[in-house]
Amino acid sequence: VVDCLNGHHTKHNVQYKYLPETKKYYLYASEEISEGSELFASYGDRADLYATYGFVNGDFSERTATLAAAHTIIDRRVVSEQKYASEQKKQILRYLQFDDGYKNCVTDDNVVAMEFKTLKRELLLLILNDYKKWSASLPARDKDPESTSIPIDDGINQLVSTCRLLGLSHRDYDGTATEVLREKIREIEEAKKGAPHDYNGETYFLVMKRGEKGLEYRAVIWLYRLAAESLQKWGGLSSTEIHDDMAPLVPNSKKWIAAYIKYQELKTLETLKLYAEHLLHQYNDDRKAAGDEDSEDYFYRNDLCPVNTPKLKAMAYE
């Protein structure tokens, strides 16, 4: 019966709960319902999780979620990870080639930094196919496609945590970053013990705690990079263009819903990019005021470091 109910986050008039003692669901009216009225349940404020299945409220009242990653994420329930393993290892290496937090590119000669980079790669390989580690969820936003409002809440926390990992240097966390990575690797490997072969790691959180301002700055750099690169995959389309394309379509038709989901995803990525830009401006102003403009802790590069040593080359294939 529950499956027969239509869903809507703000207009629902039916609620349900599971009763473990009877092993049954109990449905009840949450308000007075007139005879002949349509029954609506609610998936709560996380209706964004159901957009993959074509479920949307259709009136901008639900949260929206989007992936923000520069590598291919596969669903191990339907695709063998071995099929993309070689490609993914090369993609992960690209994350490591930025060497943010290091004015000189890390090479085999820098033993401590190279050991740290190897651990970072190991941790990235453990989470590379976990959608939740590379996605952000935002609350319902203004219906006006021209609005510049940026609603942000804790729905971006996991993505920001992943961005801290990407920007992490061995000097962070008061010099304990290497041990922090080792502990995170142990936590995830322990969580995966006894898990089914198609386990995507979605039952645990990757919590990279806040660090000093330099680390937070580098994390925001990565938030900007991931949002910008994800937008590039759309071939230059903007949410405004998609919104305009929706105008002649029949509301709630298949084409309209497909366009609506595209609009929400693009708007989320654009919002993440704007949010990152806003934070970077604040950090840069603070750096100037504190005289930290030349600090290595704030260093990032736009060009990739070369893969020209035995250990770096091995990272693309091991």
N, C-alpha and C positions, 0 to 999 in steps of 0.2 A: 504493500500500500504506500509506503514512504516513497518508493521510486516513482509512483504515479503522480506525486505532487509536483507542481511547477515550483521553481525557486525564485525568490526575489529578496534582496537584502533588506530593503526599507519598507516593502509593502506586504510582508508576510503576515498571515493571520492564523497560522497553525504552528505549533511547536511540538517537539517530540523528545522523548528521552528513553534510554534503555534501562530496563529493570532487571538487574542480574538475578534476583531471586526467582523470577518467572521466565527469564531468558527471552523476554519479549519486549517490543517497543510499545510505548504508551503515547498515543497521539491525543492532543487536546487543543481546543480553540484558545488562542491568546487574546482574542477580542470577540465582540459580538459579530456574528456572520449572518448576513441575510440569506434567505433561501434562494438557491440558484447562483450564488456568488462563487467565483473561482477560488480554489484553495491554494494558498502559497505557503511554502515552508522557506526557511532561510538556512544557508550554509554559513551564516555568520559573516564577520567582516573579512574572512579569508576566501571570498568568492573568487579571488584572483587565481587560486589553485585549480579552478575548474575550467579556465579559459582554454586549456589544452583540449578539452573535450567539447568545445563549442558552447559551453555554458557562460552566458554573460547576462547581467541585468539589463544592459542596453540603454541605460540612462545615466551612465557615469557615476553611479552610486556605489560601485564596488571598488575594492582595492585593485591595483594592477601590479603585475610582476613581470620581470623581464630577465633574460640571461645577459650577463655582461662578461664575456670571456673572449680571449684571443686564440683559443684552441678549440678543436672539435670535441664536443662532449657527446658521448654515446650512451645509449640506454642498454645496459647489459642484459636486460630482460628480453630484448629482441635482437640484439646484435652482439656478436662475439667480440670481446675487447681485443683479441689477437689480430683481428682484421685491420684495426687502426693503430696497433701498438707502435709500429715503427714511425708512422706519421706523427703520432702524439708525442713521442719522445723528442722529435725534432722541434715540435711546437713548444714544448715545455722548456727546451734549451733557449729558445728565443726570450722567454721571460727572464732567464738568468743572464742573458747577454747585456742587460742594461747596467748592471753593477751599480745601482743607485747607492749612495752613501760611500762610494769609493772614487776618489779623483783619478786614480790610476786603475785601469782594467785589471781585474783579478786574473792571475796566471798561476801556473804550477809552482813558481818560485815563492809565492805568498802562501805558505803551507797552511797557516791558520785560516785565512780567508777562503782558500780552496776547499778545506775540509768542511767549512761552514756551507759553502755553495753546494757541495755534494749532499749534505744533510737536507738543505732546502729543496733540492731536486727530489730526494727520496720522499719528502713530505708532500710535495706537489703531485708526484705520481700516485700517492695514496688517495688524493682528493680530486683528481682531474676529471672524473666522471660523476661526481656528486653535484647534481644540479643546484642544490641549496647553497653550496659553498660559493657559487658563481652567479647568484641571482639576488635581485633586490625587489622589495615590495613597497609600494607607496600607497598612502590613503587616497580616497576619492579626491579628484582635483576639480578645479573650476571648469564648467562646461564650455566656457568661451575658449576657442582654439587659439586666440591671440593673447590669452592671459599669460603673464610672466610670473604668477605666483608659484612658489616652490614648496609644496607641502612635503615635509620630510619627518619621518618618525623612526622608531627602532626597527622598522622593516628593512633597513639597509645595514644593520649591525653586522650580519654575517658576511656580507660582501666586503665591508670595511675591514673586518678581521682578516679576510683573505688578502686584501690589499696590503695590510701590515706585513703579512708573510712575504709577499712579493717584494716589498721595499726594505725588508729587514737586513741589517748588517750584523757582523759578529760583535760589534761594539755596543749594540743596543741592550736594553735592560741591564744597565750597569755592567756590561761585559759578560752577562750570563746567557746571551742569546743562543749560543751553541747548545748549552744544556737544556734550554727551553725547547729547542727543536727536537732534541733527543726524547724529551718527555712527551711531546705531542705525538711523535712517531710511535712511542710505546702505547700511548692511550688509544690511538686509532687501530693499531694492530691488535690490541686486546679486544676492542669493540668488534672487530671483524672475526674473531675466533668463533667458530661454530655457526657463523652466519651462512645463509644459502649462497650458492655460487653466483647468483645474480644480484647480490647485495651491493647497493650503491652508497652505503655509508650514511644514510639519512637519519639514523637514530642518535647521532652524536653531533655536537657542535664543535667547530674549530674556534676556540677562543684565544685569540692573540690579544693579550691585554694592552691597554693604552701604554705608550712609552713617552719618552721625552719629545719635545716639540719637533726635533729633527725627524724622528720616525713617523710622527703623525703627518708631517709635511710630505714625506715620501709616500705614505699611504694614500694621501689625497692625490698626489701625482698619478698613482696607479689607478685610482678611481676615475680620474679624468681620462687616462689612456684607454681603459676598458670600455668606458662609455663611448668615447670618440671612435674607437675601432669597431665597436658593435654597430654604431650608426653608419659607418662606411659600408658595412655589409648590405645595407639597404639601398645602395647605389645612389645616394644623394637625395633620397626622398625625405620629405619633412612631414610631421604630423599634420600640419595645416593643409598640405596637398591631399593627404588621405582623407581628412575631414571634408574637404570640398568634394572629393570623389563620392562620398557617401550621400550627398544631397539628393541625387536623382534615384537612388536605390530604394526599394521597398523596405521599410523598417522591419527588422527581425527576419528578413529573408536570409538565405545562406550567404549570398554575396555581401549583404549588408553586415552580417555578423562577422564575416571574414575581414572586411574592411575595418570594422569597429575594433577588433582584436589588434589589427596592425596599428591602428591609430593609438590605442592605449599603450602598446609596447613602445612605439616610437616616442610618444610623449614622455614615458617613463625614462627612456634613455636620454632624451633631451634635458629632462629635469635633473638627472644625475650629473650630466655634464655641466649644466649651469651651476648646480650646487657646488661641484668641485672647483669651478672657476671662482666662485664667490669665496670659498675657503682659502684658495691659493692667494687671492688678493689680500685677505686678512693676514695670512702668514707672512707674505712678503713685506707688508707694512710693519709688522712686528719685528721682522728681521732687520729692516733698515733702522728702526728705532733702537734696537739692541746692539747694532753693529755686528750682526752675525752673517752678513751677506757672503762672506768667503768661507764659512764653516763647512767642513766636509760632511757634517751631519745633514746638511741641507742639499748636498750635491746630487744632481740627477743629470742624465744625458739623454739627448734625443737620438743619437746614433748608437747602433749596437756595437759592443765590443767584439773583436774578431775571435773566431774559434780556431786558434792556431797553435795549440799545445796538445800533447797526448791525452791529458786528463779531460780537457774540454771537448776534444773530438770524441772521446769514449762516451761522454754523456749523451750523445745523439743516438747511441746504439745499444748501450748496456741495458 
